[in-house]
Protein backbone atom coordinates (compact mmCIF):
# COMPACT_ATOMS: atom_id res chain seq x y z
CA UNK A 1 0.00 0.00 0.00
CA UNK A 2 2.88 2.34 0.75
CA UNK A 3 4.37 1.80 -2.71
CA UNK A 4 1.09 2.84 -4.35
CA UNK A 5 1.05 6.12 -2.42
CA UNK A 6 4.75 6.79 -3.02
CA UNK A 7 4.37 6.28 -6.78
CA UNK A 8 0.94 7.79 -7.40
CA UNK A 9 1.11 10.89 -5.20
CA UNK A 10 3.95 12.56 -7.14
CA UNK A 11 2.21 11.68 -10.41
CA UNK A 12 -1.02 13.27 -9.20
CA UNK A 13 0.79 16.39 -8.02
CA UNK A 14 2.70 16.62 -11.31
CA UNK A 15 -0.55 16.31 -13.28
CA UNK A 16 -2.16 19.06 -11.20
CA UNK A 17 0.83 21.38 -11.61
CA UNK A 18 0.93 20.68 -15.34
CA UNK A 19 -2.78 21.44 -15.66
CA UNK A 20 -2.51 24.71 -13.73
CA UNK A 21 0.56 25.73 -15.76
CA UNK A 22 -1.17 25.03 -19.08
CA UNK A 23 -4.24 26.93 -17.91
CA UNK A 24 -2.24 30.00 -16.90
CA UNK A 25 -0.10 29.99 -20.05
CA UNK A 26 -3.15 29.59 -22.27
CA UNK A 27 -4.98 32.38 -20.51
CA UNK A 28 -1.99 34.72 -20.92
CA UNK A 29 -1.64 33.80 -24.61
CA UNK A 30 -5.35 34.37 -25.20
CA UNK A 31 -5.20 37.79 -23.58
CA UNK A 32 -2.17 38.75 -25.69
CA UNK A 33 -4.01 37.71 -28.84
CA UNK A 34 -7.14 39.60 -27.78
CA UNK A 35 -5.18 42.82 -27.28
CA UNK A 36 -3.24 42.39 -30.53
CA UNK A 37 -6.35 41.70 -32.64
CA UNK A 38 -8.95 43.96 -31.07
CA UNK A 39 -12.41 43.62 -32.54
CA UNK A 40 -13.84 46.67 -34.24
CA UNK A 41 -17.59 46.96 -33.91
CA UNK A 42 -19.33 48.79 -36.70
CA UNK A 43 -21.39 48.27 -39.80
CA UNK A 44 -20.81 44.84 -41.33
CA UNK A 45 -18.99 44.62 -44.63
CA UNK A 46 -21.19 43.93 -47.64
CA UNK A 47 -20.94 40.50 -49.22
CA UNK A 48 -18.52 40.13 -52.12
CA UNK A 49 -19.93 41.10 -55.49
CA UNK A 50 -22.59 43.46 -54.14
CA UNK A 51 -22.67 47.22 -54.50
CA UNK A 52 -22.30 49.10 -51.25
CA UNK A 53 -24.60 52.09 -50.88
CA UNK A 54 -24.18 54.66 -48.16
CA UNK A 55 -26.74 57.10 -46.88
CA UNK A 56 -25.60 60.00 -44.76
CA UNK A 57 -27.57 62.21 -42.45
CA UNK A 58 -26.90 65.22 -44.65
CA UNK A 59 -28.65 63.54 -47.57
CA UNK A 60 -31.73 63.05 -45.37
CA UNK A 61 -31.69 66.67 -44.28
CA UNK A 62 -31.33 67.82 -47.92
CA UNK A 63 -34.42 65.84 -48.89
CA UNK A 64 -36.37 67.17 -45.93
CA UNK A 65 -35.47 70.79 -46.67
CA UNK A 66 -36.40 70.41 -50.35
CA UNK A 67 -39.93 69.31 -49.43
CA UNK A 68 -40.68 72.53 -47.53
C-alpha positions in Angstrom: 0.0 0.0 0.0 2.9 2.3 0.7 4.4 1.8 -2.7 1.1 2.8 -4.4 1.1 6.1 -2.4 4.7 6.8 -3.0 4.4 6.3 -6.8 0.9 7.8 -7.4 1.1 10.9 -5.2 4.0 12.6 -7.1 2.2 11.7 -10.4 -1.0 13.3 -9.2 0.8 16.4 -8.0 2.7 16.6 -11.3 -0.5 16.3 -13.3 -2.2 19.1 -11.2 0.8 21.4 -11.6 0.9 20.7 -15.3 -2.8 21.4 -15.7 -2.5 24.7 -13.7 0.6 25.7 -15.8 -1.2 25.0 -19.1 -4.2 26.9 -17.9 -2.2 30.0 -16.9 -0.1 30.0 -20.1 -3.2 29.6 -22.3 -5.0 32.4 -20.5 -2.0 34.7 -20.9 -1.6 33.8 -24.6 -5.3 34.4 -25.2 -5.2 37.8 -23.6 -2.2 38.8 -25.7 -4.0 37.7 -28.8 -7.1 39.6 -27.8 -5.2 42.8 -27.3 -3.2 42.4 -30.5 -6.4 41.7 -32.6 -8.9 44.0 -31.1 -12.4 43.6 -32.5 -13.8 46.7 -34.2 -17.6 47.0 -33.9 -19.3 48.8 -36.7 -21.4 48.3 -39.8 -20.8 44.8 -41.3 -19.0 44.6 -44.6 -21.2 43.9 -47.6 -20.9 40.5 -49.2 -18.5 40.1 -52.1 -19.9 41.1 -55.5 -22.6 43.5 -54.1 -22.7 47.2 -54.5 -22.3 49.1 -51.3 -24.6 52.1 -50.9 -24.2 54.7 -48.2 -26.7 57.1 -46.9 -25.6 60.0 -44.8 -27.6 62.2 -42.4 -26.9 65.2 -44.7 -28.7 63.5 -47.6 -31.7 63.0 -45.4 -31.7 66.7 -44.3 -31.3 67.8 -47.9 -34.4 65.8 -48.9 -36.4 67.2 -45.9 -35.5 70.8 -46.7 -36.4 70.4 -50.4 -39.9 69.3 -49.4 -40.7 72.5 -47.5 
